[in-house]
């Protein structure tokens, strides 16, 4: 059975193509057909196909494009003023990963099972056809795209981001949508004794800029300081009126968020709110 299959799919190097075959090969390649599939179809070698394309002035697609079988919007992160773009950059900064592969980079986002719908939002943002895979304790989506990965690295989402400081554009550091993405990824919001709580943990540079941003938008932050949690891990915490003010500022009237945290925000909004004065 196996030998029959191999014989049927064996490429004959001596097979001669007609001029019509060559025209069809060029047209199929231009339309995006894979070179290996074309070689099997016309019973020739990939080297022969490359020669045909070269003679007709057709440039071969780079390996990163050739291997891609699933559609994706590789321009998704270009407009930093867009709410969804800024949000997902913040979320990836907190929870995403970029891995160096043999032929380029892959972008991976893995979330606990109760947040699967958030992966679906990310998939829709990228117009991606990629599958969300179920693992033992989480759901995960992996996207191979050199262009997207290089964009993310330029914007501060670097490989091994937990161990390196990042150079994030100022336009993002001044975006509440970016910080909402960071909070959804690495922060926490909650209610304790009917008092709102907001916190964020991570690398010092990230916590520093987060606190600086919060001070710039909140009129009554008094003495919140960055505290060291362990090694290179730091955090900042807000509570009561300050926390409620910031939580509503980040989440109210927003169009994209982690549903689980937004439900907590809706409860926090009903708490008695009496802002302190300096």
N, C-alpha and C positions, 0 to 999 in steps of 0.2 A: 504494500500500500504506500509506504513512505518512498520507495524507489520510483514508483509510478509518478508520484507528485513531483519529485525532483526532476524526472525526465521531461515532464510536461512543462516545467518552468525553467528548464535549462536554457541559458542564453547562447545562441550560436554566434560566435564571433565572425563567421564568414557570411552571415546573412546580409544581402545587399538591399539597400533601401531605394525605393523609387523617389522621384522628385516630389510627387504628391505626398509620400510618407514624410519626407523632410519638412515640407510646408506644414503638415499637420502637427508634427513634433514641435516645431517652433511655436505655433499657435497655442498648443496645449500647455507648453511651458510658460508662455507669457500669461496665460490665464491662471497660473498658479499650480499646475499639476506637478507632483513630485517626480524628480528625475528617475529615481529607482522604479517607480510605477510605469513611467513611459518606456524605460528600457525593457521591462518585462512585456509590455504590450506589443512593442515592435521587434522583440527578440534580438536586441543588440546590447552592446556594452555601454556603461555610463561614459566611458572615455570617448566612444563614437558620438554619443549625444553631445558631449562637451565640444567636440570638434565641429559638429554641425552648427551649434549655437555661435561659436566663435567666428566661423566663416561668415555668418550673417549679421555679425556685430551685436549679438545679444549677450549681455553680461550675466554671468551666473549669480544667483542669489546667494548671500552669505549663509553659512551654516545655521546661524541662529534663526534666520527666517525660514530656511529650507525645512528645518525640523519642526517648526510650529504647525500644528494641525488644528489648533483651536483659536478662534477669533478673540481679539482683545483690543481695547482702545489704548494705544500706546501714548496718546496725548492727554491722558486723563489728569495728569498732575501739572499741566502747564499754567493754568490760571490760578495763581495763589490768592486772588481776591474772591474766588468762588467759595461759598460756604462749605460745600461737600468736599472740595479739594483740600481746603485747610483742615477740616475735621479729620479726614482720613490720613493726612500726613501726621497729625497729632496722635491718632490712634496707632498708626504703624510705628511711630517713634516710641510709644509705650509698649506695644504688644506684638509688633511684627518682627520678622527676622529676614535677613538677606544672607544667602549662602553662596559661596564661590564654588562653581561646578567646573567640570572639565571643559565644557564648551561655553561658559558664561556664568550667569547668576540666576538664582531662583528666589522668588519672594514667597514667604510662607506666613500664613496667619492661622493660628490654631486657638480655638476658644472652647470653654467648657460647654457641655451639651445643651445646657439651658439657654445658651446664647447663639444657637445655630442660625436663628433668623437674622442676626447681625452679620454673619458671614454672607448671607444671601444679599443683604444690602450692599456689602462691599463688592460682591460679584456683579450686581446690577450697576454700580458706579463705574466699574471698569468695562461694562458691556462684555463680560467674559463668558465663554462657553465652558469653562473649566468645572470639573466635578468637585463638589464638597464631599469629602470622604469622612466616613465615620470610623474613628479609632476606638480603643478601649475606653478612654476617659474623656475624649474630646471630639470635636469636628475640626477638620482642617482643609484649607484650600492652598494649593501650591501653583505658582505661576512662573514659568520660565520666560523671561524677556530681558534681554541685555539693555535695551533702551530704557525700559521702566526702572530697572535696577540702578542704572547709572544716574537717572534723574533723581531717584530717591537718595542715593549716596551724596549727590551734589546738594541736596536739600537737608542733609544732616542725618538721614536714616541710614547709618553705616553698618557694615557687617560687624558682628560682635559689639553692637552698640552699648551693651551693658558695661563694657570695659574701656570705652573710649569717649572722650568729649566730642561733641558735634558742633558744627558751624551751621546754625539754623538761620535763614534769612530774617532780617528784622521785621519784615512785613508779617511773618508768621508769629513771631514773638509778641506782636501787638494785636493778634487776632483772637477774639474770644472763642471762635469756632475751633481753632487749633488747640487751645487749652481745654476745651470741652472734650475733644478727642483724647487728649492726654489723660484727663480725669476718668473718662470711660475706660481707658486701657489700664492705668496704673493707680488711679485714685480711689477714694472711697467717700461715700456720702451716707448719712444715716441719721437716726433720731434716737437720742438717749435721754430719758427723763423729760420727754417733750421738748428737748433742745436739739436743734440742728447741728450736725457735725460735718465738716468737709476736711479732707486730708489728701496729701499726695506724697509719695515716696519715690526716690530714684537717685540718679547721679546729682552731685552738688550743683553743677551748672544749670541743670533743668529746674531744680527746686529754687535756686536763686532767681532765675528769670520769672518763674511762676509767682513767687512772693512779690517781686518787684511789680509785676503786672497787676496783681491783686491790690497792692497799695495804691496804684495809679487809678483804679476804678472804684475803690471802696472808701467812703469818706470817714469811716470810724475804725480802721485797723489801728490798734494801740501798741501792742508789744509782742506780736507774733514773731518768733525767731526760728531759724533753721536749726534742727537738732540732728546730731549724728546717731544713726541707728546701729550700724556696724560697718567696719572697714570703709569702703567707698560708697556707702548707702546712707542717704540723708532723707529727712522728711520735714514737713510743715503741717500744722493742724490749726483749723479755725473752729470756733463753736459759737453757739447762741446766735445773737443778732448778726454778727459778722458772717458766720457760716450761711445763715439764711439769705442774707443780702447777696453774697457771692453765688450761691447755688441758683437762686432765681435769675441772677444776671447771666450766668452761663447757659442756663437751660430754657428759660422762658422765651417763647416766640421763635425757638429754633426748629429746624425742619429735619435734622438728623441727630440721632442720639441712641444710646443703648437703652432699649425699652425697659429693662429691669431697673435701671437707675432713674429713668424718667418717672416711673410710678412712685418712687420714693419722693421725688421732687414735688409731685402733685400733692402728697400728704404734707410735706414741709410747708407748702404754700398756705395751708390752712392754719398753721400754728400762729399764736399771738405774736405780733411783731412790733416791737417798740425800739426803734433805732437809738443807739447811744449817741450822745453829743461829746465832742472833745472838750 
